Amino acid sequence: MGYIAGIGAANMDIRGRGEGRLIMGDSNPGMLYTTLGGVCRNICENLARLGSDVKLVTVVGDDESGRSIVRGCEAAGIDMRHTSVLEGERSSSYMSILDEKGDKVLAMSDVRIARRMDEAFVDQASVVLSNADIVVCDGNLTRSTVSHLTQVCLAPLYLDPVSTACAKELAPLIGYFDTVKPNRMELAALTGCPTDTLSGMLKACDILLRKGVRRVFVSLGREGMLYRGREGTVHRIARPFPDVVDVTSAGEAAMAGIVWGSRQGMTADEIVCTAMAAGMIATSSPATISADMSVEKIGEIIRDFIV
């Protein structure tokens, strides 16, 4: 079996979780911690923990954060030989505030260095990208970069849109992607279709399929995951999960589950279950990537919680 390539953001994350109900505009007691992050980087580390050969194509600054990102990724089993260290640049960072339940209240990102991943950068990485079994990218890439990526890369492209703003930016290019994993709001941004009902989500998914997307996996948080593809529809939910600590990186873990399950030749239903289980594992840890992420743990969560 070959390898997976990821192209997108690698961040240093700062997180804060309140001890009680948050009061906006005030200083709130809580726990603050720093960890490695970035949507594409997170997907890659989860895949590495599932036993995949993963290569990350990204940029970091020549600062302590950048050095920490490279060291941490290598320690996690990610091939970082195609990552560029840019002199005089500040590495990407992301800050999030969680309430006492672990739900995200507010976040801010500084991913301006990602703009340095331009057409020339894609050309430099074209060989490693095209020879991958699957290439995963995130919405932090500019439209011009993604447009060039779709022309240069020969491997199937998977997209995690990241945010509604990024989804709107990349909407004109969506038909070039094999697989897309938006949440409900990102799905609306990609299609211009209301997604507050199941029928609306199915209609939005069909818009993407008509544009050329092969598969759509919609993250619905506590409502599970909706799949729409040419072979039909799957909607799975989970029993209440008692171990939620931090939901911030559940989406990246779910995307890793989609990629991993796809490479295993799973059915759409099996992939949905795998993605949901991976996301649930991620929510059980205060760290960006759960140390419990494994094939065995995914199987355990599917047996105990997916219905």
C-alpha positions as CSV (number, residue, x, y, z in Angstrom):
1,M,0.0,0.0,0.0
2,G,1.3,3.5,-0.8
3,Y,1.1,6.7,1.1
4,I,-1.2,9.6,1.9
5,A,-0.2,13.2,1.3
6,G,-1.6,16.2,3.1
7,I,-1.2,19.8,2.0
8,G,-2.4,22.6,4.3
9,A,-2.0,24.2,7.6
10,A,0.3,23.2,10.6
11,N,-0.3,25.4,13.6
12,M,0.6,26.0,17.2
13,D,-2.6,25.9,19.1
14,I,-3.5,27.7,22.3
15,R,-6.6,26.5,24.1
16,G,-8.6,27.7,27.1
17,R,-11.4,25.8,28.8
18,G,-13.6,27.6,31.4
19,E,-14.2,26.1,34.8
20,G,-17.7,27.4,34.9
21,R,-20.2,29.4,32.8
22,L,-18.2,31.9,30.7
23,I,-18.9,35.6,31.2
24,M,-18.1,37.5,28.0
25,G,-16.0,40.7,28.4
26,D,-14.6,39.4,31.7
27,S,-11.6,37.4,32.9
28,N,-12.7,33.8,33.4
29,P,-11.0,31.1,35.5
30,G,-10.0,28.0,33.5
31,M,-7.2,25.9,32.1
32,L,-4.9,27.1,29.4
33,Y,-2.6,24.8,27.4
34,T,-0.5,24.8,24.2
35,T,-0.5,22.0,21.6
36,L,0.3,21.3,18.0
37,G,-2.6,21.9,15.6
38,G,-3.6,22.9,12.1
39,V,-6.4,21.1,10.2
40,C,-4.2,19.2,7.7
41,R,-1.5,18.5,10.3
42,N,-4.2,17.1,12.7
43,I,-5.6,14.9,9.9
44,C,-2.1,13.6,9.2
45,E,-1.3,12.8,12.8
46,N,-4.5,10.9,13.3
47,L,-3.7,8.9,10.1
48,A,-0.2,8.2,11.4
49,R,-1.7,6.8,14.6
50,L,-3.9,4.6,12.5
51,G,-0.8,3.1,10.9
52,S,-0.8,5.0,7.6
53,D,2.3,6.3,5.8
54,V,1.7,10.1,5.7
55,K,3.7,12.9,4.2
56,L,2.8,16.5,5.1
57,V,3.4,19.3,2.6
58,T,3.2,22.6,4.5
59,V,5.1,25.7,5.6
60,V,6.4,26.9,9.0
61,G,8.3,29.9,10.2
62,D,11.9,29.9,11.3
63,D,10.7,30.5,14.9
64,E,10.4,28.3,18.0
65,S,6.8,27.4,17.1
66,G,7.9,26.2,13.7
67,R,10.7,24.1,15.1
68,S,8.3,22.6,17.6
69,I,5.8,21.8,14.9
70,V,8.4,19.9,12.8
71,R,9.8,18.0,15.8
72,G,6.4,17.1,17.1
73,C,5.2,15.9,13.7
74,E,8.3,13.8,13.1
75,A,7.8,12.3,16.6
76,A,4.2,11.4,15.7
77,G,5.4,9.5,12.6
78,I,4.6,12.1,9.9
79,D,7.1,12.5,7.1
80,M,8.1,16.2,7.2
81,R,10.7,16.1,4.4
82,H,8.4,18.1,2.1
83,T,7.8,20.9,4.7
84,S,9.4,24.3,4.0
85,V,10.9,26.5,6.8
86,L,10.5,30.1,5.7
87,E,13.0,32.7,7.0
88,G,11.5,35.7,8.7
89,E,8.0,34.3,8.8
90,R,5.8,33.6,11.8
91,S,4.4,30.1,12.1
92,S,0.6,29.6,12.0
93,S,-1.3,29.8,15.3
94,Y,-4.8,29.2,16.5
95,M,-6.5,30.2,19.7
96,S,-9.8,28.8,21.0
97,I,-12.0,29.3,24.0
98,L,-14.2,26.4,25.2
99,D,-17.0,26.5,27.8
100,E,-17.2,24.2,30.8
101,K,-18.8,21.4,28.6
102,G,-15.9,21.5,26.1
103,D,-17.9,23.2,23.3
104,K,-16.1,25.9,21.3
105,V,-17.4,29.5,22.1
106,L,-14.9,31.6,20.2
107,A,-11.7,31.0,18.1
108,M,-9.2,33.1,16.3
109,S,-6.5,32.0,13.8
110,D,-3.4,33.6,12.3
111,V,-2.6,31.4,9.3
112,R,-1.2,34.1,7.0
113,I,1.9,32.1,6.4
114,A,-0.4,29.6,4.5
115,R,-0.5,32.2,1.7
116,R,3.1,31.2,0.9
117,M,1.8,27.9,-0.2
118,D,1.3,29.3,-3.7
119,E,1.4,27.8,-7.3
120,A,5.2,27.6,-7.2
121,F,5.0,25.8,-3.9
122,V,2.6,23.2,-5.4
123,D,4.9,22.7,-8.4
124,Q,7.8,22.0,-6.0
125,A,5.7,19.3,-4.3
126,S,4.0,18.0,-7.4
127,V,5.8,14.6,-7.5
128,V,5.0,13.7,-3.9
129,L,1.4,14.9,-4.3
130,S,0.7,13.1,-7.6
131,N,2.2,9.8,-6.5
132,A,0.1,9.6,-3.3
133,D,-2.9,7.3,-3.1
134,I,-5.0,10.2,-1.7
135,V,-4.2,13.9,-1.2
136,V,-6.0,15.7,1.6
137,C,-6.1,19.5,1.7
138,D,-7.8,22.0,3.9
139,G,-9.5,25.3,3.2
140,N,-6.6,27.4,4.5
141,L,-5.1,27.2,1.0
142,T,-5.9,30.1,-1.3
143,R,-8.3,29.6,-4.2
144,S,-5.5,30.2,-6.7
145,T,-3.3,27.5,-5.0
146,V,-6.2,25.0,-4.9
147,S,-7.0,25.7,-8.5
148,H,-3.4,25.0,-9.5
149,L,-3.4,21.9,-7.2
150,T,-6.4,20.5,-9.0
151,Q,-4.6,20.8,-12.3
152,V,-1.2,19.5,-11.2
153,C,-2.2,16.7,-8.8
154,L,-3.1,13.3,-10.3
155,A,-4.2,11.7,-7.1
156,P,-7.8,11.8,-5.8
157,L,-8.3,15.1,-3.8
158,Y,-10.2,15.1,-0.4
159,L,-11.2,18.5,1.1
160,D,-11.9,19.6,4.7
161,P,-13.3,23.1,4.1
162,V,-12.3,24.3,7.6
163,S,-14.8,27.2,7.8
164,T,-17.7,28.9,6.0
165,A,-15.4,31.7,4.8
166,C,-13.0,29.1,3.3
167,A,-15.9,27.1,1.9
168,K,-17.3,30.2,0.0
169,E,-13.8,30.9,-1.3
170,L,-13.4,27.4,-2.7
171,A,-17.0,26.8,-3.8
172,P,-16.2,27.5,-7.6
173,L,-13.6,24.7,-7.5
174,I,-15.6,22.1,-5.6
175,G,-16.3,19.8,-8.5
176,Y,-12.6,18.9,-8.8
177,F,-12.7,17.1,-5.4
178,D,-13.4,13.4,-5.1
179,T,-14.5,13.6,-1.4
180,V,-15.7,16.5,0.7
181,K,-16.3,16.7,4.5
182,P,-18.2,19.9,5.4
183,N,-20.2,20.6,8.4
184,R,-23.8,21.8,8.0
185,M,-22.8,25.5,7.8
186,E,-20.0,24.8,5.4
187,L,-22.3,22.7,3.2
188,A,-24.6,25.7,2.9
189,A,-21.7,28.0,2.1
190,L,-20.5,25.6,-0.7
191,T,-23.9,25.4,-2.3
192,G,-25.9,28.4,-1.4
193,C,-28.7,26.0,-0.3
194,P,-30.3,26.1,3.2
195,T,-29.2,23.1,5.3
196,D,-31.3,23.5,8.4
197,T,-33.4,20.4,7.5
198,L,-32.5,16.9,6.3
199,S,-34.2,17.5,2.9
200,G,-32.2,20.7,2.6
201,M,-28.9,18.9,3.3
202,L,-29.7,16.2,0.8
203,K,-30.5,18.8,-1.8
204,A,-27.2,20.6,-1.1
205,C,-25.3,17.3,-1.3
206,D,-26.9,16.6,-4.7
207,I,-25.7,19.9,-5.9
208,L,-22.2,18.9,-5.1
209,L,-22.6,15.5,-6.7
210,R,-23.9,17.1,-9.9
211,K,-20.8,19.4,-10.0
212,G,-18.5,16.4,-9.9
213,V,-17.9,15.5,-6.3
214,R,-18.1,11.7,-5.8
215,R,-18.9,11.6,-2.1
216,V,-20.1,14.0,0.6
217,F,-19.7,13.3,4.3
218,V,-21.5,16.0,6.4
219,S,-20.4,16.3,10.1
220,L,-23.5,17.0,12.2
221,G,-21.9,17.1,15.7
222,R,-24.2,15.4,18.2
223,E,-26.6,14.5,15.4
224,G,-24.0,12.2,13.8
225,M,-22.9,12.1,10.2
226,L,-24.8,12.2,6.9
227,Y,-23.3,10.6,3.8
228,R,-24.5,11.2,0.3
229,G,-22.9,9.5,-2.7
230,R,-23.9,8.0,-6.0
231,E,-24.8,4.7,-4.3
232,G,-27.2,6.3,-1.9
233,T,-27.5,7.9,1.5
234,V,-26.3,6.9,5.0
235,H,-27.2,8.7,8.2
236,R,-25.8,7.4,11.5
237,I,-26.1,8.8,15.0
238,A,-24.4,7.8,18.3
239,R,-25.6,7.1,21.7
240,P,-24.7,9.8,24.3
241,F,-20.9,9.8,24.8
242,P,-20.0,10.5,28.4
243,D,-16.3,11.3,28.0
244,V,-16.4,14.6,26.1
245,V,-13.6,16.9,27.1
246,D,-12.9,19.0,24.0
247,V,-14.7,18.9,20.7
248,T,-12.3,21.2,18.8
249,S,-10.5,18.6,16.7
250,A,-13.2,16.1,16.2
251,G,-13.7,17.1,12.6
252,E,-10.1,16.4,11.7
253,A,-10.2,13.0,13.4
254,A,-13.4,12.2,11.4
255,M,-11.7,13.2,8.2
256,A,-8.8,10.9,9.0
257,G,-11.4,8.1,9.6
258,I,-12.8,8.8,6.2
259,V,-9.4,8.6,4.5
260,W,-8.3,5.6,6.4
261,G,-11.6,3.7,5.8
262,S,-11.6,4.6,2.1
263,R,-8.1,3.1,1.8
264,Q,-9.3,-0.1,3.5
265,G,-12.0,-0.5,0.9
266,M,-14.9,-0.1,3.4
267,T,-18.5,0.5,2.4
268,A,-20.0,4.0,2.8
269,D,-21.8,2.9,6.0
270,E,-18.6,1.4,7.5
271,I,-16.7,4.6,6.7
272,V,-19.3,6.8,8.3
273,C,-19.1,4.6,11.5
274,T,-15.3,4.8,11.4
275,A,-15.3,8.6,11.0
276,M,-17.8,9.1,13.8
277,A,-15.8,6.8,16.1
278,A,-12.6,8.6,15.4
279,G,-14.3,12.0,16.1
280,M,-15.6,10.7,19.4
281,I,-12.1,9.5,20.4
282,A,-10.8,13.0,19.7
283,T,-13.4,14.6,22.0
284,S,-12.3,12.4,24.9
285,S,-8.9,14.1,25.2
286,P,-7.8,17.6,26.1
287,A,-5.0,17.2,23.6
288,T,-5.5,18.1,20.0
289,I,-4.8,14.4,19.0
290,S,-5.9,11.7,21.4
291,A,-3.2,9.2,22.5
292,D,-6.0,6.6,22.3
293,M,-6.5,7.0,18.6
294,S,-6.1,3.5,17.1
295,V,-7.8,1.0,14.9
296,E,-8.7,-1.1,18.0
297,K,-10.2,1.9,19.8
298,I,-12.3,2.8,16.8
299,G,-13.7,-0.7,16.7
300,E,-14.6,-0.5,20.4
301,I,-16.4,2.9,20.0
302,I,-18.4,1.6,17.0
303,R,-19.5,-1.4,19.0
304,D,-20.5,0.6,22.1
305,F,-21.9,3.9,20.8
306,I,-22.7,3.9,17.0
307,V,-26.3,3.0,16.2
